[in-house]
Amino acid sequence: APAPKFPHRKPSPHRPTMPPPPASALPDELLEEVFFRLPPDEPEHLLRASLVSKVWLGLLSAPRFRPRYRDFHGAPPMLGILSSRRSNSVDEVEDNIPHFIPTTKFRVRIPGDTWGDWRYAARDCRHGRVLLGNETYQPVPLVVWDPMTGRRRELDPPFLVGGAHGYGAAVLCAVAGCDHRACHAGPFQVAFVGVDKIKDGEFFASACVSSPVTGDWSKPCHYSHYDEWSEPCSRLHLGSNSFWAEMPPVFVQGALYFKFMSQEDDHIAILKYDLGSNCLSLIDAPLAGSVLLNATILMAMDYNSLGFAHVDKFTLHLWSRQRGSDKIASWAQRSVINLDNLLPIQNPNKRFRLIGSVEGSDIIFVTMGLHIYEISLKTLRWKKLQKREKLCDLIPYMSFYNPQERVIPSDAAH
């Protein structure tokens, strides 16, 4: 046998491990494929990856990465929830800022300028924007807020519509053909439906929509008022003793749907505002008779139809509204789900309450006490969101996150 090359050296029992390859050793195309598979519902992963090296930061902030990442995952994830209920939680530093509860490590960006003395509450959230309203001032001021960038824009209310006895409003993307995956900083419109009462005690509703808002988002809201609204539609008679349900509307096939109730018999009705025809109409709910307000919600179903959900103790009933062969829309019961066989119930004497849904999906939110559950009606899978405080309603904030859009030192700490 040949003599060893270095007979005076003994083999080390602890061989040094090879250092890992540098971050730039893999081809850019392969790195992008890895980044595409980072889950969008936890933006911390993209942020931390962008801090590894300049190469990774360049790939993640490149203009071509963001649309490809969104196309890979499809619908935007939920980064947090909003509520119109004011909280006394210690996590809320200021009492007049919007009530936002993160469901991930994403943190909203609050502008540095003052919000004034008005108390803002979320009225609607769609396409990456949040519509805020103030209940302590008449006429009602509206603010469109982008939590991703912190920008906001104030809109003067439509004085010809009114709203002294309640109102509903919605924010919508104003770009035709948009996939709504990255349009939070683009043009938007606001639809407004107001309810007024005439001297004989009858209630009437009227509605209008703003022109597309494309102004400078960089200015504080109190320097960028906007008051260009369309002509109001014809008034619709609602009857007597009607009031709005404190729930955001749902958007289905170019129309907004609002829920309201009659104080006389607790009857639920649905108000439809067709944006294309600028027309209001009433739709009967699939349930007749007295119904608890917080036991029902409207839904925008995944197959682009209007849905109605009702919970009776531990049983969930679901309807959908579709047009038949005669072109007449009607309600059809879709499913009945026993929640006591699905969710952990600690106190059988308490009731479930429906507090929200995700548009374009079969996801709903139910609460019992301090527990909030997210349930997929398609797969019957659920997860618990929080155990902090009682919420009267829940508005999901759906949006993709990208490090180039918002990278500040405080984010790295989260």
Disulfide bonds with the S-S distance in Angstrom:
none
